[in-house]
Amino acid sequence: MNKIELTAEEIQVINQQLNGEIEVWNATDEQQKLLTGVLDKADELLEELDAYDELDEQYGGDLVKWYYAKYQAQNVSE
């Protein structure tokens, strides 16, 4: 697995989404662009790791939550 890299703006929009402040359908154009980019990267990693069971069982299918947990875990282990 390659290192997950997120910009400060991506982290901000992830936190806003996880806190229920925004969703793709009610976000600004910039937030939508950032969130869509995060979702694309998360989907790519999910496929690479074949982690569909983990996503469903541990994260209730929340792709953003799963991806951010992977990001945080790699930063703890560095």
C-alpha positions as CSV (number, residue, x, y, z in Angstrom):
1,M,0.0,0.0,0.0
2,N,1.3,3.4,-0.9
3,K,1.4,6.1,1.7
4,I,-1.9,8.0,1.9
5,E,-1.4,11.7,1.5
6,L,-4.1,14.2,2.3
7,T,-4.0,18.0,2.0
8,A,-5.1,20.2,4.9
9,E,-8.2,21.1,2.8
10,E,-9.0,17.4,2.3
11,I,-8.7,16.7,6.0
12,Q,-10.9,19.6,6.8
13,V,-13.6,18.4,4.4
14,I,-13.3,14.9,5.7
15,N,-13.9,16.1,9.2
16,Q,-16.8,18.2,8.1
17,Q,-18.4,15.1,6.4
18,L,-17.7,12.8,9.4
19,N,-19.2,15.4,11.8
20,G,-22.3,15.6,9.6
21,E,-21.8,19.2,8.7
22,I,-21.7,18.5,4.9
23,E,-22.7,15.8,2.4
24,V,-21.8,15.8,-1.3
25,W,-25.2,17.0,-2.2
26,N,-25.2,20.1,0.1
27,A,-21.5,21.0,0.0
28,T,-20.0,24.0,-1.9
29,D,-18.5,23.3,-5.3
30,E,-15.0,23.4,-3.7
31,Q,-16.1,21.0,-0.9
32,Q,-17.7,18.7,-3.5
33,K,-14.5,18.6,-5.5
34,L,-12.4,17.8,-2.5
35,L,-14.8,15.2,-1.2
36,T,-15.1,13.5,-4.6
37,G,-11.3,13.4,-4.9
38,V,-11.1,11.8,-1.4
39,L,-13.8,9.3,-2.4
40,D,-11.9,8.4,-5.6
41,K,-8.7,7.8,-3.7
42,A,-10.5,5.8,-1.0
43,D,-12.2,3.6,-3.6
44,E,-8.9,2.9,-5.3
45,L,-7.3,1.9,-2.0
46,L,-10.3,-0.2,-1.1
47,E,-10.0,-2.1,-4.4
48,E,-6.2,-2.5,-4.0
49,L,-6.5,-3.9,-0.5
50,D,-9.7,-5.9,-1.3
51,A,-11.0,-4.6,2.1
52,Y,-14.7,-4.7,1.3
53,D,-15.5,-6.9,4.3
54,E,-13.5,-4.7,6.6
55,L,-15.3,-1.6,5.3
56,D,-18.7,-3.2,5.9
57,E,-18.0,-4.9,9.2
58,Q,-15.9,-2.2,11.0
59,Y,-17.1,1.0,9.3
60,G,-20.7,0.3,8.4
61,G,-19.9,0.9,4.7
62,D,-18.7,4.5,5.4
63,L,-15.9,4.8,2.8
64,V,-14.7,8.2,4.1
65,K,-14.5,7.0,7.7
66,W,-12.6,3.9,6.6
67,Y,-10.1,5.8,4.5
68,Y,-9.5,8.4,7.2
69,A,-8.8,5.7,9.7
70,K,-6.3,4.2,7.3
71,Y,-4.6,7.6,7.0
72,Q,-4.5,8.1,10.8
73,A,-3.2,4.6,11.4
74,Q,-0.3,5.1,9.0
75,N,0.7,8.3,10.7
76,V,0.7,6.7,14.2
77,S,3.0,3.9,13.0
78,E,5.6,6.3,11.4
